[in-house]
Amino acid sequence: MFIMTRTRWIFILLIAMLVLPLAVSAQVVTPNDDTPIDPNANISFPPPIYTLRGRVQIFGSANLPNMTNHFLEFRPVVNRPNALNNSAWTPASLPATTPVSNNVLATWDTTMIADGLYELRLTINVRGQAPTYFVVSPLRVENTTNPFLQANPQLVITPTPAQPVVQPAVPTVTPQPVVTGPTATAIIDANVRAGDDVAYQAIGFLLNGQSASILGVSSTGTGWYFIELANGRRGFISPQVVRVSGDTANLARITPPPFPVPPTATPIPVSGNLAASLPDLTPDNPTCNVPFQVLINITNNGTGNTLGSATVLFQDFYNGVLQSSFFRTVPPLAPGQNFVVGSDNWVIATNPNKVHEIRVTIDPEGLVAEQNENDNVYSVLYTLQQGTCP
């Protein structure tokens, strides 16, 4: 009896130690308990105070009328009472246009971030309305096992989450073979298409962090790479969504199939157009490993409203190689309306005393129809100052 009591107290003490850091942050599901949860706009799994490891499927619904897209974002939890959280939201998934009902919204790869407490937000953009948000907080990311639990595996409890009514069928990610030639590594979850344009059908995907062999490059001059996936399927992927390594100087020129014939249905009139000024940096030449500000002013210079929210991709390149990137979102804009997006704390910590390029791409996946699809990329050069970097 004494042994059972002592074990029970050890178990209670362990739980208190693990849960204590969560107590500094209120459990949050937004909308709160006083507001009925919209069955068409919610995150059903994971719940607050849940520990996440590895690649985690996020379940819920994003199925509002006139929805243009939906995506997931995350940011660290502020562990100070009554403190406002002004941290920027970081994308956990690409914007998706397909409605989801009690199914997988996206897969969040938690191995790409540091262990700690986070809040997760579902954003649903609706044409002509303000975005709808649903927030779950706090969630613990713990890819490094607690040393105490490693030494006492008998105390580890493996939680079993409630399963949704319909268990979705998801693609099986097969192990990737060892690649020796040039490779393309996805910096976000990205589609692989039958041709070198978003108008072509998606024939596969490359998840964030996965790599594929580069077999060639489009002969049309678009810069899209022709790659081979781990399952043997071949297709084209946009250079905007991958990081390339290896020698690409002598890549074969691959001719894509004929451009898809547009549907015969009556097209939606397009009268909006997104354009922007050049990216503005403060200071003009940032210092290595020191936060700086980058902003871009995006304007609808068309004659009608833009048809939905647009993703804006910020990328930093040195010598053509991607160093860092992040996403922002621009809401639907009326004619003449502008919207400033960017970051106040971007940090570049590689290749000091070199000339870098900051490239900003509006709607990189081509999800928002515009009058002019050829004025969506803006870039500026700067020299990254040495600072404390080696």
Sequence and secondary structure as in RCSB ss.txt:
>XXXX:A:sequence
MFIMTRTRWIFILLIAMLVLPLAVSAQVVTPNDDTPIDPNANISFPPPIYTLRGRVQIFGSANLPNMTNHFLEFR
PVVNRPNALNNSAWTPASLPATTPVSNNVLATWDTTMIADGLYELRLTINVRGQAPTYFVVSPLRVENTTNPFLQ
ANPQLVITPTPAQPVVQPAVPTVTPQPVVTGPTATAIIDANVRAGDDVAYQAIGFLLNGQSASILGVSSTGTGWY
FIELANGRRGFISPQVVRVSGDTANLARITPPPFPVPPTATPIPVSGNLAASLPDLTPDNPTCNVPFQVLINITN
NGTGNTLGSATVLFQDFYNGVLQSSFFRTVPPLAPGQNFVVGSDNWVIATNPNKVHEIRVTIDPEGLVAEQNEND
NVYSVLYTLQQGTCP
>XXXX:A:secstr
 HHHHHHHHHHHHHHHHHHGGGGGS  EEES TTS   TTEEEEES SSEEE SEEEEEEEE  TTEEEEEEEEE
E   STT       EESS  B S EEEEEEEEEEGGGS SEEEEEEEEEEETTS  EEEEEEEEEE  S  HHHH
H GGG         SS              S EEEESS EEEESSSSTTS EEEEE TT EEEEEEEETTSS  E
EEE TTS EEEE GGGEEEES  TT EEE         SS        EEE   EEESSS BTTS EEEEEEEEE
 SSS  SS EEEEEEEEETTEEEEEEEEEE    TT EEEEEEEEE   SSTTSEEEEEEEESTT  S  S TTS
 EEEEEEE B TT  
